[in-house]
Amino acid sequence: MNYVLGIDAGGTKTQFTTYDKKGRALFDLHLSAGNIVVDTNRTLAVLRQGIQSVLEHQSGNCLGVLAGIAGIETSGLHHLVQHELQQFQKTKVISDAHLGLINKLEGSDGALIISGTGSVAYGSVDRNFYRVGGWGHLVGDEGSAYALALKCYRHIAQEMDHGSPLSRFSQDFLSFLDMNDPAKAISELYQMNKAEVAQKSLFFSKAHLNDPITHQLLQETADELIEMIRLLLNRMNQTQVKLALAGSVLEKNHFIRESVVARLQDQITEVVLSDSPNTKGAFYFYRKLLSST
């Protein structure tokens, strides 16, 4: 039996999954994180270990390996990793986000916008790959959970600077944090890492949309994501695309998702929300090869 192997090496885990010619998952393995920038040698070791384990456990003939690796775009290590993995069958190394784009769009042309802890937009046209955003929380990440949470803290700081009584919004946010002192809340912000700050955006799952400040901050976030998509369309030289949405902000916040889709309705031919694992991008990438054998 012929099969392909998809690898999704992200910041929290590395997933290895094999697929047959019908796209059915055959074997699945999870190992530790695989960010090539954070720890190059460890990531390479995890990748080699995982591929070797799959080849030992999966019977049949591996036609190809597609490895999506976090950080590979900006690491300058693409050729090194490609060389290290070339010993295992036919291997192609791309970013984890590119793998996600292939998976979400099932190998077709289109765009993917991700708004989770961070934010980034990707597009593909005629095998050309485009990116907008993804610069990290110090430079970008507009429209992300991290940026949305920061808006809450900034609003509290602005009210304090104006000497105004705390708004209902700020009081509710402090209550969500289980705190009473706004200055202490802002002080504690500086002790958090990026992921911890992003978690505070969960406040909006309980916030009231009829509150004007809540509405304003959510609309600002939607506008930031809309601008990213429009920039991406310009880069792709496309007026209309199939658009996939991913990340906690777009998947869980109905207001933001619906605002984005409504404002871009003339530019979107289809909206895709898929929960299939990104390793399945390997099946779509090698689908023609699989079907010809």
C-alpha positions as CSV (number, residue, x, y, z in Angstrom):
1,M,0.0,0.0,0.0
2,N,1.2,3.5,-0.9
3,Y,1.0,6.4,1.6
4,V,2.3,9.9,2.3
5,L,3.5,11.4,5.6
6,G,2.5,14.8,6.9
7,I,4.4,16.5,9.7
8,D,3.2,19.5,11.6
9,A,6.1,20.8,13.8
10,G,4.7,23.6,16.0
11,G,5.6,25.4,19.2
12,T,3.8,22.9,21.5
13,K,4.0,19.5,19.7
14,T,5.1,17.7,16.6
15,Q,2.5,15.6,14.9
16,F,3.3,12.8,12.3
17,T,0.4,11.3,10.4
18,T,0.3,9.0,7.4
19,Y,-2.5,9.1,4.8
20,D,-3.6,6.7,2.0
21,K,-4.8,7.6,-1.4
22,K,-8.3,8.3,-0.1
23,G,-7.1,10.7,2.5
24,R,-7.7,8.3,5.4
25,A,-5.4,8.6,8.4
26,L,-3.4,5.4,8.9
27,F,-0.9,6.1,11.7
28,D,-0.6,9.0,14.0
29,L,2.3,10.0,16.3
30,H,2.8,13.0,18.6
31,L,6.3,14.1,19.9
32,S,7.6,17.2,21.6
33,A,7.7,20.7,20.2
34,G,9.5,21.5,16.9
35,N,10.4,25.2,16.6
36,I,13.5,25.3,14.6
37,V,14.4,28.8,15.8
38,V,14.1,28.0,19.5
39,D,16.2,24.8,19.4
40,T,17.6,23.7,16.0
41,N,19.3,20.5,17.1
42,R,16.4,19.3,19.2
43,T,13.9,19.9,16.4
44,L,16.0,18.0,13.9
45,A,16.3,15.1,16.4
46,V,12.6,15.1,16.9
47,L,11.9,15.1,13.2
48,R,14.4,12.3,12.5
49,Q,13.0,10.2,15.4
50,G,9.4,10.7,14.3
51,I,10.0,9.9,10.6
52,Q,12.1,6.8,11.5
53,S,9.4,5.6,13.9
54,V,6.6,6.1,11.3
55,L,8.6,4.2,8.6
56,E,9.1,1.3,11.1
57,H,5.5,1.1,12.1
58,Q,3.7,1.9,8.9
59,S,3.7,-0.9,6.3
60,G,3.8,-0.1,2.6
61,N,5.6,2.4,0.4
62,C,6.0,6.1,1.5
63,L,5.7,8.2,-1.7
64,G,6.5,11.5,0.0
65,V,6.9,13.5,3.2
66,L,5.7,17.0,3.6
67,A,7.1,18.7,6.7
68,G,5.6,22.0,8.0
69,I,8.0,23.5,10.5
70,A,7.3,26.5,12.7
71,G,9.9,29.3,12.2
72,I,11.5,27.8,9.1
73,E,10.7,30.9,7.0
74,T,12.7,33.3,9.1
75,S,15.3,30.9,10.5
76,G,17.6,30.8,7.5
77,L,17.8,27.1,8.1
78,H,15.6,25.8,5.3
79,H,18.4,24.3,3.2
80,L,19.9,22.6,6.3
81,V,16.7,21.0,7.3
82,Q,15.8,20.0,3.8
83,H,19.3,18.3,3.5
84,E,19.0,16.6,6.9
85,L,15.6,15.1,6.0
86,Q,16.3,14.2,2.4
87,Q,17.6,10.8,3.6
88,F,13.9,9.9,4.3
89,Q,12.2,9.2,0.9
90,K,10.9,12.2,-1.1
91,T,10.8,15.1,1.5
92,K,9.7,18.7,1.1
93,V,10.1,21.2,3.9
94,I,7.7,24.2,4.2
95,S,6.4,26.4,7.1
96,D,3.7,25.0,9.4
97,A,1.5,27.9,8.2
98,H,2.0,26.9,4.6
99,L,1.0,23.4,5.5
100,G,-2.1,24.8,7.2
101,L,-3.0,26.7,4.0
102,I,-2.7,23.6,1.9
103,N,-4.8,21.7,4.4
104,K,-7.6,24.2,4.9
105,L,-8.0,24.9,1.2
106,E,-7.5,21.2,0.3
107,G,-4.7,22.1,-2.1
108,S,-6.6,24.7,-4.0
109,D,-5.6,28.4,-4.5
110,G,-6.9,30.9,-2.0
111,A,-6.0,32.6,1.3
112,L,-5.8,31.7,5.0
113,I,-5.9,34.2,7.9
114,I,-4.9,33.0,11.3
115,S,-5.9,35.0,14.4
116,G,-4.9,33.2,17.6
117,T,-2.2,34.2,20.0
118,G,-0.6,35.9,17.0
119,S,-1.9,36.8,13.6
120,V,-0.8,36.2,10.0
121,A,-2.3,35.9,6.5
122,Y,-1.2,33.6,3.8
123,G,-2.1,33.2,0.2
124,S,-1.4,30.8,-2.7
125,V,-1.8,31.4,-6.4
126,D,-0.4,29.1,-9.1
127,R,2.1,27.6,-6.5
128,N,3.3,31.1,-5.6
129,F,3.1,31.7,-1.8
130,Y,2.4,35.1,-0.1
131,R,2.5,36.3,3.4
132,V,1.2,39.4,5.2
133,G,1.8,39.9,8.9
134,G,3.3,37.3,11.3
135,W,5.9,39.7,12.6
136,G,5.4,38.9,16.2
137,H,3.9,40.8,19.1
138,L,6.7,43.5,19.3
139,V,6.2,44.6,15.7
140,G,2.8,43.3,14.5
141,D,0.2,40.7,15.5
142,E,-2.6,43.2,14.9
143,G,-6.0,41.5,15.1
144,S,-4.7,38.7,17.4
145,A,-5.9,37.6,20.8
146,Y,-2.7,39.2,22.3
147,A,-3.5,42.5,20.6
148,L,-7.1,42.3,21.7
149,A,-6.2,41.7,25.3
150,L,-3.7,44.7,25.3
151,K,-6.6,46.9,24.1
152,C,-8.3,46.2,27.5
153,Y,-5.3,47.2,29.5
154,R,-4.7,50.3,27.4
155,H,-8.3,51.4,27.9
156,I,-7.9,51.1,31.7
157,A,-4.7,53.1,31.5
158,Q,-6.4,55.8,29.5
159,E,-9.2,56.2,31.9
160,M,-6.7,56.5,34.8
161,D,-4.7,59.1,32.9
162,H,-7.9,61.1,32.4
163,G,-8.8,60.8,36.0
164,S,-12.2,59.4,35.0
165,P,-14.2,56.9,37.0
166,L,-13.6,53.4,35.7
167,S,-16.2,52.5,33.0
168,R,-18.4,49.5,33.3
169,F,-16.2,47.8,30.8
170,S,-13.0,48.3,32.8
171,Q,-14.8,47.2,36.0
172,D,-15.9,44.0,34.3
173,F,-12.5,43.3,32.9
174,L,-10.9,43.8,36.4
175,S,-13.5,41.4,37.7
176,F,-12.6,38.9,35.0
177,L,-9.0,39.2,36.2
178,D,-10.2,38.8,39.8
179,M,-8.6,42.1,40.7
180,N,-9.7,45.4,42.2
181,D,-6.7,47.6,41.7
182,P,-6.3,48.8,38.1
183,A,-2.7,49.9,38.6
184,K,-1.8,46.5,40.0
185,A,-3.5,44.8,37.0
186,I,-1.4,46.8,34.6
187,S,1.7,46.0,36.7
188,E,1.0,42.3,36.5
189,L,0.7,42.5,32.8
190,Y,4.4,43.0,32.6
191,Q,5.1,39.8,34.4
192,M,3.2,37.7,31.7
193,N,4.4,36.1,28.6
194,K,2.7,36.5,25.2
195,A,0.5,33.4,25.6
196,E,-0.7,34.5,29.1
197,V,-1.6,37.9,27.8
198,A,-3.5,36.4,24.9
199,Q,-5.5,34.3,27.3
200,K,-7.0,37.5,28.8
201,S,-8.9,38.0,25.6
202,L,-11.2,35.2,26.8
203,F,-12.9,38.1,28.6
204,F,-14.8,38.9,25.4
205,S,-16.6,35.5,25.5
206,K,-18.5,36.9,28.5
207,A,-18.6,40.6,27.6
208,H,-21.8,42.3,26.5
209,L,-21.9,43.3,22.9
210,N,-24.3,46.2,23.7
211,D,-21.5,47.8,25.8
212,P,-20.0,50.5,23.5
213,I,-16.4,49.9,24.5
214,T,-16.7,46.2,24.0
215,H,-18.2,46.8,20.5
216,Q,-15.5,49.3,19.7
217,L,-12.6,47.0,20.6
218,L,-14.0,44.0,18.8
219,Q,-14.7,46.2,15.7
220,E,-11.1,47.5,15.8
221,T,-9.8,43.9,15.8
222,A,-12.1,42.9,12.9
223,D,-10.9,46.0,11.0
224,E,-7.2,45.0,11.6
225,L,-7.9,41.5,10.2
226,I,-9.8,43.0,7.2
227,E,-6.8,45.2,6.4
228,M,-4.4,42.2,6.5
229,I,-6.6,40.3,4.0
230,R,-6.9,43.3,1.7
231,L,-3.1,43.7,1.7
232,L,-2.8,40.0,1.0
233,L,-5.2,40.2,-2.0
234,N,-3.1,43.1,-3.4
235,R,0.0,41.0,-3.0
236,M,-1.6,38.1,-4.8
237,N,-3.1,40.4,-7.5
238,Q,-6.5,38.9,-6.9
239,T,-9.9,40.5,-6.5
240,Q,-11.7,37.4,-5.2
241,V,-10.5,34.4,-3.2
242,K,-11.6,31.3,-1.3
243,L,-10.8,32.3,2.3
244,A,-10.0,29.9,5.2
245,L,-10.3,31.2,8.8
246,A,-8.3,29.7,11.7
247,G,-7.2,30.6,15.2
248,S,-9.2,31.1,18.4
249,V,-10.3,34.7,17.7
250,L,-11.9,33.9,14.3
251,E,-13.2,30.4,15.3
252,K,-14.8,31.4,18.7
253,N,-15.7,35.1,18.4
254,H,-18.8,35.3,16.3
255,F,-18.8,39.1,16.1
256,I,-15.3,39.4,14.7
257,R,-15.8,36.5,12.3
258,E,-19.1,37.8,11.0
259,S,-17.7,41.3,10.7
260,V,-14.8,40.1,8.6
261,V,-16.9,38.0,6.3
262,A,-19.6,40.7,5.9
263,R,-17.1,43.5,5.0
264,L,-15.3,41.3,2.5
265,Q,-18.3,39.6,1.0
266,D,-17.5,40.9,-2.5
267,Q,-13.9,39.6,-2.3
268,I,-14.7,36.1,-0.8
269,T,-16.0,33.3,-3.0
270,E,-16.2,30.8,-0.2
271,V,-15.5,30.8,3.5
272,V,-13.8,27.7,5.0
273,L,-13.8,26.6,8.6
274,S,-12.1,23.3,9.0
275,D,-10.9,21.4,12.0
276,S,-8.9,18.7,10.2
277,P,-5.3,18.3,11.3
278,N,-2.8,20.2,9.3
279,T,-0.8,17.1,8.6
280,K,-3.5,16.3,6.1
281,G,-2.0,18.9,3.9
282,A,0.5,16.2,2.8
283,F,-2.4,14.2,1.3
284,Y,-3.6,17.2,-0.7
285,F,-0.1,18.1,-1.7
286,Y,0.7,14.6,-3.0
287,R,-2.9,13.7,-4.1
288,K,-2.1,13.4,-7.8
289,L,0.9,11.2,-7.1
290,L,-1.1,9.0,-4.8
291,S,-4.0,8.6,-7.3
292,S,-1.6,7.7,-10.1
293,T,-0.2,4.7,-8.3
